[in-house]
Amino acid sequence: MIQDHMYSKRYAKSTIEAYLFWITAYIRFNNMQHPSSMGDTEVELYLNHLVNTQNVAQGTQAQALNALSFLYKEVIKTPLSLSLNFVKSERPRKLPVVLTQTEVTALFKHCIAKHYLACALLYGSGMRLMEALRLRVQDIDFDYNCIRIWDGKGGKNRIVTLAIELIPQLRVQIQLVNSYLQLDLKNSLYSGAYMPHLLRKKYPSHNKQLGWQYLFPSYKLSIDPESKQLRRHHIDEKQLQRAVKKAAFDAQINKQVTPHTLRHSFATHLLQSGADIRTVQSQLGHSDVRTTQIYTHVLQQGADGVVSPFSRL
């Protein structure tokens, strides 16, 4: 029921999985009591447990709270109090893992061909994993060498840079998307690409146009969990996660490398090349420049940029 409700509101698959995990964990923590028989007190105790017993980070605790807030507001129909009293995590945020430019080069040399372009966009444009996978053909602007990202984290839209070296591969990829589309149009059950509800009503025939097709389409058709119609979705994020991990292993990079590491590396290398922090903030889509400033710590040499006297010996 919760899963279907979240699908109907077009929550991301990863968000649905995370919310279901926290809701299940909350119920188990309270000895399988039904959430409708609990409320603010039980939620406060659970959030305290996450910090005091499991020592979770701020973001993890916040995600658990968001999941439970959704449960009580959207499903139970009894919203939680806005003044919940619980211990907030003070576990410091980890510095991001960043690759050197030499390591990035080595990683791409070992990246398999079918996932090279998507990985290249993560590093070349600083996108989040799901932002890249949700790209449509029409989001690539060849005239201005940029990519338009719609409804990113926090529901924000933004424009990011496009490395001109990737343009030939992007054109080939669009040809592949078009070949899939021509096959799909011959299938009487094909219902076109998913479109947001309001646009779906305004442009009912656009879902079968090339511009609205996913840039990185799945190799097979599948049933849309919301509409139960046959569509071609984008590739699963786990494919890219595995591809990046394997490429890092094959390149003998001794760091914990994920697709998000490429985004971290994009930001750090931009700052390293002299880009203004506000420009980097805009490219990454951060609401607060303080979030972007974490990358300046990676560039510092020693505490606060101080050179050790040992280095002068």
Contacts in CASP RR format, 6 or more apart in sequence:
PFRMAT RR
TARGET T0000
AUTHOR 0000-0000-0000
METHOD contacts of the structure
MODEL  1
MIQDHMYSKRYAKSTIEAYLFWITAYIRFNNMQHPSSMGDTEVELYLNHL
VNTQNVAQGTQAQALNALSFLYKEVIKTPLSLSLNFVKSERPRKLPVVLT
QTEVTALFKHCIAKHYLACALLYGSGMRLMEALRLRVQDIDFDYNCIRIW
DGKGGKNRIVTLAIELIPQLRVQIQLVNSYLQLDLKNSLYSGAYMPHLLR
KKYPSHNKQLGWQYLFPSYKLSIDPESKQLRRHHIDEKQLQRAVKKAAFD
AQINKQVTPHTLRHSFATHLLQSGADIRTVQSQLGHSDVRTTQIYTHVLQ
QGADGVVSPFSRL
1 75 0 8 1.000
2 19 0 8 1.000
2 20 0 8 1.000
2 23 0 8 1.000
2 71 0 8 1.000
2 75 0 8 1.000
3 16 0 8 1.000
3 20 0 8 1.000
4 225 0 8 1.000
5 74 0 8 1.000
5 75 0 8 1.000
6 15 0 8 1.000
6 16 0 8 1.000
6 19 0 8 1.000
6 70 0 8 1.000
7 16 0 8 1.000
7 225 0 8 1.000
7 226 0 8 1.000
8 226 0 8 1.000
9 74 0 8 1.000
10 196 0 8 1.000
10 197 0 8 1.000
10 226 0 8 1.000
11 19 0 8 1.000
12 130 0 8 1.000
14 130 0 8 1.000
14 237 0 8 1.000
18 63 0 8 1.000
18 67 0 8 1.000
19 66 0 8 1.000
19 67 0 8 1.000
19 70 0 8 1.000
19 71 0 8 1.000
21 67 0 8 1.000
22 63 0 8 1.000
22 64 0 8 1.000
22 67 0 8 1.000
22 68 0 8 1.000
23 35 0 8 1.000
23 67 0 8 1.000
23 68 0 8 1.000
23 71 0 8 1.000
25 64 0 8 1.000
26 35 0 8 1.000
26 42 0 8 1.000
26 43 0 8 1.000
26 46 0 8 1.000
26 64 0 8 1.000
26 67 0 8 1.000
26 68 0 8 1.000
26 71 0 8 1.000
27 33 0 8 1.000
27 34 0 8 1.000
27 35 0 8 1.000
29 46 0 8 1.000
29 49 0 8 1.000
30 38 0 8 1.000
30 42 0 8 1.000
30 46 0 8 1.000
33 42 0 8 1.000
35 71 0 8 1.000
35 72 0 8 1.000
35 75 0 8 1.000
35 76 0 8 1.000
36 76 0 8 1.000
36 78 0 8 1.000
39 72 0 8 1.000
39 78 0 8 1.000
39 80 0 8 1.000
40 80 0 8 1.000
40 81 0 8 1.000
40 84 0 8 1.000
43 65 0 8 1.000
43 68 0 8 1.000
43 72 0 8 1.000
43 80 0 8 1.000
43 84 0 8 1.000
43 86 0 8 1.000
44 84 0 8 1.000
44 85 0 8 1.000
44 86 0 8 1.000
46 64 0 8 1.000
46 68 0 8 1.000
47 61 0 8 1.000
47 64 0 8 1.000
47 65 0 8 1.000
47 84 0 8 1.000
47 86 0 8 1.000
47 87 0 8 1.000
48 86 0 8 1.000
48 87 0 8 1.000
50 56 0 8 1.000
50 60 0 8 1.000
50 61 0 8 1.000
50 64 0 8 1.000
50 89 0 8 1.000
51 61 0 8 1.000
51 86 0 8 1.000
51 87 0 8 1.000
51 88 0 8 1.000
51 89 0 8 1.000
51 91 0 8 1.000
52 87 0 8 1.000
55 89 0 8 1.000
55 91 0 8 1.000
56 64 0 8 1.000
56 89 0 8 1.000
56 91 0 8 1.000
57 89 0 8 1.000
57 91 0 8 1.000
57 93 0 8 1.000
57 94 0 8 1.000
58 88 0 8 1.000
58 89 0 8 1.000
58 90 0 8 1.000
58 91 0 8 1.000
58 93 0 8 1.000
59 89 0 8 1.000
60 89 0 8 1.000
61 88 0 8 1.000
61 89 0 8 1.000
65 84 0 8 1.000
68 80 0 8 1.000
69 79 0 8 1.000
69 80 0 8 1.000
72 78 0 8 1.000
72 79 0 8 1.000
72 80 0 8 1.000
73 79 0 8 1.000
73 80 0 8 1.000
93 294 0 8 1.000
95 294 0 8 1.000
95 297 0 8 1.000
95 298 0 8 1.000
96 261 0 8 1.000
96 264 0 8 1.000
96 268 0 8 1.000
96 294 0 8 1.000
96 295 0 8 1.000
96 298 0 8 1.000
97 255 0 8 1.000
97 256 0 8 1.000
97 257 0 8 1.000
97 261 0 8 1.000
97 264 0 8 1.000
98 261 0 8 1.000
98 264 0 8 1.000
98 265 0 8 1.000
98 268 0 8 1.000
98 295 0 8 1.000
98 298 0 8 1.000
99 107 0 8 1.000
99 253 0 8 1.000
99 255 0 8 1.000
99 257 0 8 1.000
99 261 0 8 1.000
99 262 0 8 1.000
99 265 0 8 1.000
101 269 0 8 1.000
103 251 0 8 1.000
103 253 0 8 1.000
103 255 0 8 1.000
104 123 0 8 1.000
104 262 0 8 1.000
104 265 0 8 1.000
104 269 0 8 1.000
106 251 0 8 1.000
106 252 0 8 1.000
106 253 0 8 1.000
107 119 0 8 1.000
107 244 0 8 1.000
107 247 0 8 1.000
107 248 0 8 1.000
107 251 0 8 1.000
107 253 0 8 1.000
107 257 0 8 1.000
108 116 0 8 1.000
108 119 0 8 1.000
108 120 0 8 1.000
108 123 0 8 1.000
108 247 0 8 1.000
109 251 0 8 1.000
110 246 0 8 1.000
110 247 0 8 1.000
110 248 0 8 1.000
110 250 0 8 1.000
110 251 0 8 1.000
111 119 0 8 1.000
111 243 0 8 1.000
111 244 0 8 1.000
111 247 0 8 1.000
112 243 0 8 1.000
112 246 0 8 1.000
112 247 0 8 1.000
115 239 0 8 1.000
115 240 0 8 1.000
115 243 0 8 1.000
116 169 0 8 1.000
117 166 0 8 1.000
117 169 0 8 1.000
117 170 0 8 1.000
117 173 0 8 1.000
117 216 0 8 1.000
118 132 0 8 1.000
118 133 0 8 1.000
118 216 0 8 1.000
118 235 0 8 1.000
118 240 0 8 1.000
119 240 0 8 1.000
119 243 0 8 1.000
119 244 0 8 1.000
119 247 0 8 1.000
119 259 0 8 1.000
119 262 0 8 1.000
120 163 0 8 1.000
120 166 0 8 1.000
120 169 0 8 1.000
121 127 0 8 1.000
121 132 0 8 1.000
121 135 0 8 1.000
121 147 0 8 1.000
121 166 0 8 1.000
122 129 0 8 1.000
122 132 0 8 1.000
122 259 0 8 1.000
122 262 0 8 1.000
122 263 0 8 1.000
122 266 0 8 1.000
123 262 0 8 1.000
123 263 0 8 1.000
123 265 0 8 1.000
123 266 0 8 1.000
124 161 0 8 1.000
124 163 0 8 1.000
124 166 0 8 1.000
124 262 0 8 1.000
124 266 0 8 1.000
125 132 0 8 1.000
125 147 0 8 1.000
125 160 0 8 1.000
125 161 0 8 1.000
125 162 0 8 1.000
125 163 0 8 1.000
125 266 0 8 1.000
125 283 0 8 1.000
126 160 0 8 1.000
126 262 0 8 1.000
126 263 0 8 1.000
126 266 0 8 1.000
126 267 0 8 1.000
126 283 0 8 1.000
126 284 0 8 1.000
127 147 0 8 1.000
127 149 0 8 1.000
127 160 0 8 1.000
127 263 0 8 1.000
128 152 0 8 1.000
128 153 0 8 1.000
128 260 0 8 1.000
128 263 0 8 1.000
129 237 0 8 1.000
129 240 0 8 1.000
129 241 0 8 1.000
129 259 0 8 1.000
129 260 0 8 1.000
130 237 0 8 1.000
131 149 0 8 1.000
131 152 0 8 1.000
131 153 0 8 1.000
132 216 0 8 1.000
132 240 0 8 1.000
133 214 0 8 1.000
133 216 0 8 1.000
133 234 0 8 1.000
133 235 0 8 1.000
133 237 0 8 1.000
133 240 0 8 1.000
134 214 0 8 1.000
134 234 0 8 1.000
135 147 0 8 1.000
135 149 0 8 1.000
135 214 0 8 1.000
135 215 0 8 1.000
135 216 0 8 1.000
136 193 0 8 1.000
136 211 0 8 1.000
136 212 0 8 1.000
136 213 0 8 1.000
136 214 0 8 1.000
136 215 0 8 1.000
137 174 0 8 1.000
137 177 0 8 1.000
137 210 0 8 1.000
137 211 0 8 1.000
137 212 0 8 1.000
137 213 0 8 1.000
137 214 0 8 1.000
137 215 0 8 1.000
138 211 0 8 1.000
138 212 0 8 1.000
139 147 0 8 1.000
139 148 0 8 1.000
139 149 0 8 1.000
139 150 0 8 1.000
139 215 0 8 1.000
140 147 0 8 1.000
140 162 0 8 1.000
140 170 0 8 1.000
140 174 0 8 1.000
140 215 0 8 1.000
141 147 0 8 1.000
141 148 0 8 1.000
141 162 0 8 1.000
142 167 0 8 1.000
142 170 0 8 1.000
142 171 0 8 1.000
145 161 0 8 1.000
145 162 0 8 1.000
145 164 0 8 1.000
145 167 0 8 1.000
146 159 0 8 1.000
146 160 0 8 1.000
146 161 0 8 1.000
146 162 0 8 1.000
147 159 0 8 1.000
147 160 0 8 1.000
147 161 0 8 1.000
147 162 0 8 1.000
148 157 0 8 1.000
148 158 0 8 1.000
148 159 0 8 1.000
149 157 0 8 1.000
149 158 0 8 1.000
149 159 0 8 1.000
149 160 0 8 1.000
150 157 0 8 1.000
151 157 0 8 1.000
151 196 0 8 1.000
152 158 0 8 1.000
153 285 0 8 1.000
154 287 0 8 1.000
156 285 0 8 1.000
156 287 0 8 1.000
158 282 0 8 1.000
158 283 0 8 1.000
158 285 0 8 1.000
160 283 0 8 1.000
161 283 0 8 1.000
170 215 0 8 1.000
173 215 0 8 1.000
173 216 0 8 1.000
174 210 0 8 1.000
174 215 0 8 1.000
176 217 0 8 1.000
177 210 0 8 1.000
177 213 0 8 1.000
177 214 0 8 1.000
177 215 0 8 1.000
177 217 0 8 1.000
178 210 0 8 1.000
178 213 0 8 1.000
180 213 0 8 1.000
180 217 0 8 1.000
180 232 0 8 1.000
181 208 0 8 1.000
181 210 0 8 1.000
181 213 0 8 1.000
184 190 0 8 1.000
184 192 0 8 1.000
184 221 0 8 1.000
184 232 0 8 1.000
185 208 0 8 1.000
187 221 0 8 1.000
187 230 0 8 1.000
189 230 0 8 1.000
190 208 0 8 1.000
190 221 0 8 1.000
190 230 0 8 1.000
190 231 0 8 1.000
190 232 0 8 1.000
191 207 0 8 1.000
191 224 0 8 1.000
191 227 0 8 1.000
191 229 0 8 1.000
191 230 0 8 1.000
191 231 0 8 1.000
192 207 0 8 1.000
192 208 0 8 1.000
192 212 0 8 1.000
192 229 0 8 1.000
192 231 0 8 1.000
192 232 0 8 1.000
193 207 0 8 1.000
193 208 0 8 1.000
193 212 0 8 1.000
193 213 0 8 1.000
193 214 0 8 1.000
193 231 0 8 1.000
193 232 0 8 1.000
194 207 0 8 1.000
194 224 0 8 1.000
194 226 0 8 1.000
194 231 0 8 1.000
194 233 0 8 1.000
195 203 0 8 1.000
195 206 0 8 1.000
195 207 0 8 1.000
195 212 0 8 1.000
199 206 0 8 1.000
200 207 0 8 1.000
206 212 0 8 1.000
213 232 0 8 1.000
214 232 0 8 1.000
214 233 0 8 1.000
214 234 0 8 1.000
215 234 0 8 1.000
216 234 0 8 1.000
216 235 0 8 1.000
217 232 0 8 1.000
217 233 0 8 1.000
217 234 0 8 1.000
217 235 0 8 1.000
218 232 0 8 1.000
218 233 0 8 1.000
218 234 0 8 1.000
218 235 0 8 1.000
218 236 0 8 1.000
219 235 0 8 1.000
220 232 0 8 1.000
221 230 0 8 1.000
221 231 0 8 1.000
221 232 0 8 1.000
222 230 0 8 1.000
222 231 0 8 1.000
222 232 0 8 1.000
222 233 0 8 1.000
223 229 0 8 1.000
223 230 0 8 1.000
223 231 0 8 1.000
224 230 0 8 1.000
224 231 0 8 1.000
224 233 0 8 1.000
237 259 0 8 1.000
240 259 0 8 1.000
241 258 0 8 1.000
241 259 0 8 1.000
244 257 0 8 1.000
244 258 0 8 1.000
244 259 0 8 1.000
244 261 0 8 1.000
244 262 0 8 1.000
245 257 0 8 1.000
245 258 0 8 1.000
248 255 0 8 1.000
248 257 0 8 1.000
255 261 0 8 1.000
263 284 0 8 1.000
264 295 0 8 1.000
266 283 0 8 1.000
267 280 0 8 1.000
267 283 0 8 1.000
267 284 0 8 1.000
267 292 0 8 1.000
267 295 0 8 1.000
268 295 0 8 1.000
268 298 0 8 1.000
268 299 0 8 1.000
270 279 0 8 1.000
270 280 0 8 1.000
270 283 0 8 1.000
271 277 0 8 1.000
271 280 0 8 1.000
271 295 0 8 1.000
271 296 0 8 1.000
271 299 0 8 1.000
272 299 0 8 1.000
277 289 0 8 1.000
277 292 0 8 1.000
277 293 0 8 1.000
277 296 0 8 1.000
278 289 0 8 1.000
280 292 0 8 1.000
280 295 0 8 1.000
281 289 0 8 1.000
281 291 0 8 1.000
281 292 0 8 1.000
284 291 0 8 1.000
284 292 0 8 1.000
286 292 0 8 1.000
301 307 0 8 1.000
302 308 0 8 1.000
END
